[in-house]
């Protein structure tokens, strides 16, 4: 199972973002996320099991554990022990976490896998500890798994192969080669950082309101816990057909914005209306969306699964959501600046600064403060993040006898950030998924908020 290169890679010190992820873990809010891949067809069990064993060494952080070492601090280590195996069963059998939803990287690796299938349909679900990899890193891994499976089932006569990866590049996973659109001075960078930091700290966003409660910033979450348990991972989703997806894309093109801008705008509007319904006083509050940003550049294309992401925060006052056209234009201007200036790095720079003061990083993760009302992550088309091309004639991902249909999942929910949205698109169809804090929101509550979001996207797809 282990690659010979592991001896040169490990022990591998954790970078600041990985330390932040570990410190931000708490029992009711594990720092894990799930991605579920639905397929037409049926997996060959021995072939997929063997493919997993082949691919895991290519992505060392998925089989590593965390240990504090003398003089090195927290490190990824490569030790013997049990490695991820696929839990197989039929579609009617729910997913189970024998040791609970949380993953303790000191005792187990940060990847769990399930396959549930019956004749004609298969579902592959991964649960990932966020310290191991971001969503795009996990897509790299899944692309390799499907490519290895296709080679085992179809043979090597189709010209496909597993693209060689560079495990040594993991040592550079906190090094970002950012190309700014124009030269700027250190003073300008410092001034902008200070201004944005004060704006971020001074605009306290409202959490997504739990139906039937006071705002959670004003009372302890413990008082409103006790929603009925729901099947893991408790994610609800909606897929727009090709016609409506194309209508959304055309509306974005007509307005000179991106589909992601549309997704952000309608998330703000849905959030504003939801909070206004369930807490009328929230009309005086700020709202904020955390938009994870991909910081990978060309040199990172052979890096195994890891975190190469930052956070960008878009903040709007509730009143700004009343004019949806102006809201969209403002979001587009801001997202363009985020892309051009790689502003997702500001969050990582802040973590790096905080980590220089002993104990401050841990203290930061323990503050009861709402960092964002909602997280919205847009992974786009999974095929674009695969190292090996696996598309068939219908532009769908195909591996062996299975054909990919859609991706669902969600980023982790956090204290006072009770909604996490994942957007993905494949074969001309857009899917939006949602997970709300399980101990506070029932599945019906989560479905109601998703329905509100879908309602506004439907209106955008069918303008008057």
C-alpha positions in Angstrom: 0.0 0.0 0.0 2.7 2.5 0.9 4.7 4.3 -1.8 8.5 4.3 -1.4 8.4 8.1 -1.6 6.5 8.3 1.7 9.7 7.8 3.6 11.0 11.1 2.2 7.7 13.0 2.6 6.9 12.1 6.2 6.9 13.4 8.9 5.3 16.4 7.1 4.6 19.5 9.3 1.1 20.9 9.2 0.6 24.2 7.6 -1.3 27.0 9.3 -4.6 26.4 7.5 -4.5 22.7 8.5 -3.8 23.7 12.1 -6.8 26.1 12.0 -9.0 23.3 10.7 -7.9 21.0 13.6 -8.4 23.6 16.2 -11.8 24.6 14.8 -13.1 21.0 15.2 -15.7 20.4 17.9 -17.9 17.4 18.6 -21.2 18.9 17.3 -19.4 20.7 14.4 -16.8 18.2 13.0 -14.5 19.7 10.4 -15.6 17.2 7.7 -17.5 17.3 4.5 -19.3 14.8 2.3 -19.4 14.5 -1.5 -21.8 12.0 -3.1 -21.5 10.9 -6.7 -24.6 9.3 -8.4 -24.1 7.0 -11.3 -26.1 5.0 -13.8 -24.9 1.5 -13.8 -23.3 -0.9 -11.4 -19.8 -1.0 -9.9 -17.8 -4.2 -10.0 -16.9 -4.6 -6.4 -13.4 -6.3 -6.7 -12.4 -3.9 -9.4 -13.3 -0.8 -7.4 -11.7 -2.1 -4.2 -8.5 -2.9 -6.1 -8.6 0.6 -7.7 -8.8 2.2 -4.3 -5.8 0.3 -3.1 -3.9 1.4 -6.2 -4.9 5.1 -6.0 -4.5 5.8 -2.3 -0.7 5.9 -2.3 -0.9 8.7 -4.9 -2.7 10.9 -2.3 -0.7 10.5 0.9 -2.7 12.8 3.1 -5.7 10.5 2.8 -3.8 7.7 4.5 -1.8 9.8 7.0 -2.5 10.6 10.6 -1.5 13.6 12.8 0.9 13.5 15.7 2.8 16.1 17.7 6.6 15.4 17.4 9.4 16.9 19.5 10.9 20.0 17.8 8.6 19.7 14.8 5.1 20.3 16.3 2.0 18.8 14.6 3.0 16.6 11.7 1.4 14.3 9.2 2.9 10.8 9.8 2.9 7.6 7.9 2.3 4.7 10.2 1.0 1.2 9.8 -2.6 0.5 10.6 -6.0 0.3 8.9 -6.4 2.3 5.7 -9.7 3.4 4.1 -11.9 0.6 2.8 -15.2 0.9 1.0 -18.4 0.1 2.9 -20.6 -1.8 0.4 -24.3 -2.4 0.6 -27.6 -1.8 -1.2 -29.2 1.6 -1.7 -31.8 1.0 1.0 -29.1 0.7 3.7 -28.2 4.1 5.3 -24.7 5.2 5.8 -23.2 4.6 9.2 -20.3 6.1 11.1 -19.4 3.4 13.7 -17.3 5.9 15.8 -19.5 8.9 15.2 -19.5 11.6 12.5 -16.3 13.2 13.7 -12.9 12.0 12.5 -10.0 12.0 14.9 -6.9 12.3 12.8 -4.7 11.1 15.7 -6.4 7.7 15.5 -7.6 7.3 12.0 -7.1 8.6 8.5 -9.3 11.4 7.2 -11.2 9.5 4.5 -14.3 7.3 4.6 -16.0 5.7 1.6 -19.4 4.1 1.0 -20.9 2.5 -2.1 -24.6 1.9 -2.1 -26.1 0.3 -5.3 -28.8 -1.7 -6.8 -29.4 -2.7 -10.4 -29.2 0.3 -12.6 -28.0 2.8 -10.0 -24.8 3.3 -7.8 -23.9 6.0 -5.3 -20.4 6.7 -4.1 -20.1 8.8 -1.0 -16.9 10.2 0.6 -16.5 11.8 3.9 -13.3 13.8 4.2 -11.6 15.6 7.0 -11.0 19.1 5.8 -7.4 19.1 7.1 -6.6 16.5 4.4 -8.0 18.2 1.3 -10.4 20.8 0.0 -13.2 19.8 -2.4 -11.1 20.2 -5.5 -8.4 18.0 -4.0 -11.0 15.4 -3.3 -12.2 15.6 -6.9 -8.6 15.0 -8.0 -8.7 11.8 -5.9 -12.1 10.6 -7.2 -10.9 11.3 -10.8 -7.9 9.0 -10.2 -10.2 6.4 -8.6 -12.5 6.3 -11.6 -9.7 6.3 -14.1 -8.0 3.3 -12.3 -11.4 1.6 -12.3 -11.9 2.2 -16.0 -8.5 0.8 -16.8 -9.3 -2.4 -14.8 -12.7 -2.9 -16.4 -11.9 -1.8 -19.9 -8.2 -2.6 -20.2 -5.5 -0.3 -21.4 -6.5 -0.1 -25.1 -8.3 3.2 -24.8 -5.2 5.2 -24.4 -6.0 6.4 -20.9 -3.6 6.3 -18.1 -3.0 7.6 -14.6 -1.2 10.9 -14.8 2.0 10.8 -12.6 1.7 13.0 -9.5 4.4 14.7 -7.5 4.1 13.9 -3.8 7.1 16.2 -3.0 5.0 19.2 -4.1 2.9 18.7 -0.9 5.8 20.4 0.9 4.8 23.6 -1.0 1.1 23.5 -0.3 1.2 26.7 1.6 3.2 28.5 -1.1 1.0 30.5 -3.5 2.4 32.0 -6.7 0.0 34.9 -7.0 0.3 37.0 -10.1 -1.2 40.4 -9.4 -2.6 42.4 -12.3 -0.3 45.3 -11.5 2.7 46.1 -9.1 1.7 47.3 -5.7 3.8 48.4 -2.8 4.0 46.7 0.6 2.4 49.8 2.1 -0.6 49.5 -0.2 -1.0 45.9 0.7 -0.8 46.6 4.4 -3.2 49.5 4.2 -5.8 47.5 2.2 -5.5 44.6 4.6 -6.1 46.8 7.6 -9.1 48.5 6.0 -10.7 45.1 5.0 -10.0 43.6 8.4 -11.7 46.4 10.2 -14.7 46.2 7.8 -14.8 42.4 8.4 -14.7 42.8 12.2 -17.1 45.8 12.3 -19.9 44.2 10.3 -21.3 41.5 12.5 -23.4 39.2 10.3 -26.6 37.5 11.4 -26.8 33.7 11.3 -29.4 31.9 9.4 -32.4 32.0 11.8 -33.6 28.7 13.3 -37.4 28.6 12.8 -39.2 29.2 16.0 -36.3 30.6 18.0 -34.7 33.9 18.9 -31.6 34.9 16.9 -28.8 32.5 18.0 -26.4 35.4 18.6 -28.6 36.3 21.5 -29.1 32.9 23.2 -27.1 29.8 23.7 -27.5 27.1 21.0 -27.8 24.5 23.7 -31.3 25.8 24.4 -32.6 25.0 21.0 -31.0 21.6 20.4 -32.9 18.4 20.2 -34.1 18.1 16.6 -34.9 14.5 15.6 -31.9 12.5 14.3 -31.7 12.2 10.6 -29.8 9.9 8.3 -26.2 10.8 7.7 -25.1 13.0 6.0 -28.5 14.8 5.9 -27.9 16.7 2.7 -30.8 17.9 0.5 -30.5 18.9 -3.1 -32.1 20.2 -6.3 -31.0 19.6 -9.9 -32.1 22.0 -12.6 -32.8 20.4 -15.9 -30.7 21.4 -19.0 -33.2 24.0 -20.2 -33.4 25.9 -16.9 -29.6 25.6 -16.4 -29.1 27.1 -19.8 -31.6 29.9 -19.0 -29.5 30.7 -15.9 -26.3 30.8 -18.0 -28.0 33.0 -20.6 -29.3 35.4 -18.0 -25.8 35.7 -16.5 -24.3 36.3 -20.0 -27.0 38.9 -20.7 -26.2 40.8 -17.5 -22.4 40.5 -18.1 -21.9 38.5 -15.0 -21.0 34.9 -14.1 -23.3 32.0 -13.1 -21.5 32.1 -9.8 -22.5 35.7 -9.3 -26.1 34.7 -9.9 -25.8 31.9 -7.3 -24.4 34.4 -4.8 -27.0 37.1 -5.4 -29.9 34.7 -5.1 -28.4 33.2 -2.0 -28.3 36.6 -0.4 -31.9 37.3 -1.4 -33.1 33.9 -0.1 -31.2 34.4 3.2 -32.6 37.9 3.6 -36.2 36.8 3.1 -35.8 33.7 5.3 -34.5 35.7 8.2 -37.1 38.4 7.7 -39.8 35.8 7.9 -38.5 34.0 11.0 -37.1 37.1 12.8 -38.4 40.4 11.6 -35.8 42.3 13.7 -33.1 40.9 11.3 -34.0 43.6 8.8 -31.4 45.7 10.6 -28.6 43.1 10.4 -25.7 42.4 8.1 -25.5 39.2 6.0 -22.3 37.5 4.9 -21.4 34.7 2.5 -18.2 32.8 2.8 -17.0 31.9 -0.7 -14.1 29.4 -0.8 -11.6 30.2 -3.5 -9.3 27.9 -5.4 -5.7 29.2 -5.2 -4.1 26.5 -7.4 -2.0 27.6 -10.4 -0.3 25.7 -13.2 2.6 24.5 -11.1 0.2 22.8 -8.7 -1.5 20.6 -11.3 0.5 17.5 -10.3 0.0 18.0 -6.5 -1.8 15.2 -4.7 -5.0 15.9 -2.9 -4.5 18.8 -0.4 -5.8 22.2 0.7 -5.0 24.9 -1.8 -7.8 27.3 -1.0 -8.7 30.5 0.8 -11.9 32.2 2.0 -13.4 35.3 0.5 -16.2 37.0 2.4 -19.0 39.0 0.7 -21.0 41.2 3.2 -24.2 43.0 2.5 -26.7 44.9 4.7 -30.2 43.3 4.7 -31.6 46.5 3.0 -29.2 46.0 0.0 -30.9 42.8 -0.8 -34.1 44.6 -1.8 -32.7 45.8 -5.1 -31.6 42.6 -6.8 -30.2 44.2 -9.9 -27.9 46.5 -7.9 -27.0 43.7 -5.6 -25.9 41.6 -8.6 -23.8 44.3 -10.1 -22.1 44.9 -6.8 -21.4 41.2 -6.3 -19.9 41.0 -9.8 -17.6 43.9 -9.2 -16.4 42.3 -5.9 -15.9 38.8 -7.3 -13.9 40.2 -10.2 -11.6 41.9 -7.7 -11.4 38.7 -5.6 -10.2 36.8 -8.7 -7.8 39.5 -10.0 -6.2 40.1 -6.7 -6.4 36.6 -5.2 -8.2 38.1 -2.2 -8.9 34.7 -0.8 -5.3 34.8 0.4 -6.1 37.5 2.9 -7.8 35.0 5.2 -4.7 32.8 5.1 -2.4 35.8 5.7 -4.5 36.6 8.7 -4.2 33.1 10.1 -0.4 33.2 9.5 -0.2 36.5 11.5 -2.3 35.2 14.4 -0.4 32.0 14.6 2.8 33.9 15.5 1.3 34.6 18.9 1.2 31.5 21.0 -2.3 30.4 21.8 -4.1 33.1 19.8 -5.0 30.8 16.9 -6.8 28.4 19.3 -8.5 31.3 21.1 -9.7 32.7 17.7 -11.5 29.4 16.9 -13.2 29.3 20.3 -14.9 32.7 20.1 -18.7 32.6 19.8 -18.9 34.8 16.7 -20.7 34.4 13.4 -18.0 34.6 10.7 -20.6 34.1 7.9 -24.3 33.5 7.5 -23.8 30.9 4.8 -21.0 29.1 3.0 -21.4 28.8 -0.8 -18.8 26.6 -2.6 -19.0 26.2 -6.4 -17.1 23.2 -7.7 -18.2 23.6 -11.2 -17.9 20.5 -13.5 -16.1 17.7 -11.6 -14.6 16.5 -14.9 -12.6 19.7 -15.2 -10.7 18.7 -12.0 -9.9 15.1 -13.1 -6.3 14.4 -14.2 -7.6 11.8 -16.8 -10.2 12.5 -19.4 -13.2 10.2 -18.8 -16.0 11.8 -20.9 -18.2 9.8 -23.3 -20.0 10.9 -26.4 -22.7 12.6 -24.3 -20.0 14.7 -22.5 -20.7 12.7 -19.3 -18.0 11.1 -17.1 -17.9 7.4 -17.8 -15.8 4.8 -16.1 -16.2 1.1 -17.0 -19.9 0.4 -16.9 -20.9 3.4 -14.8 -22.0 6.9 -16.1 -21.8 9.9 -13.8 -25.1 11.8 -13.3 -24.6 14.4 -10.6 -22.6 15.5 -7.6 -24.1 16.5 -4.3 -22.6 17.4 -0.9 -21.8 20.4 1.3 -18.9 22.2 3.0 -18.8 21.9 6.8 -21.3 23.8 8.8 -19.8 25.9 11.7 -21.0 27.4 14.9 -23.4 30.2 14.0 -22.8 29.4 10.3 -25.8 27.1 9.9 -26.1 26.7 6.2 -23.5 25.3 3.7 -24.3 25.2 0.0 -22.5 23.3 -2.7 -23.0 24.0 -6.4 -21.9 21.7 -9.2 -22.6 21.4 -12.9 -22.3 18.4 -15.3 -23.7 17.6 -18.7 -25.5 20.9 -18.8 -27.4 20.5 -15.5 -26.8 22.6 -12.4 -27.2 21.0 -8.9 -27.4 22.9 -5.6 -27.1 21.0 -2.4 -27.5 22.2 1.2 -26.7 21.0 4.7 -27.9 22.9 7.8 -26.7 22.4 11.3 -28.2 18.9 12.2 -28.6 19.7 16.0 -30.6 22.8 15.3 -32.4 22.4 11.9 -34.7 19.5 11.1 -34.4 18.0 7.6 -37.7 19.7 6.8 -36.3 23.1 7.8 -33.3 22.6 5.6 -35.5 21.5 2.7 -37.6 24.6 3.2 -34.6 26.9 3.0 -33.3 25.1 -0.1 -36.8 25.5 -1.6 -36.6 29.3 -0.9 -33.2 29.4 -2.7 -34.4 27.4 -5.6 -37.5 29.6 -5.9 -35.3 32.7 -6.5 -33.1 30.8 -9.0 -36.2 29.7 -10.9 -37.3 33.3 -11.1 -33.9 34.3 -12.4 -34.1 31.5 -15.0 -37.5 32.9 -16.2 -37.2 36.7 -16.2 -40.3 38.8 -17.0 
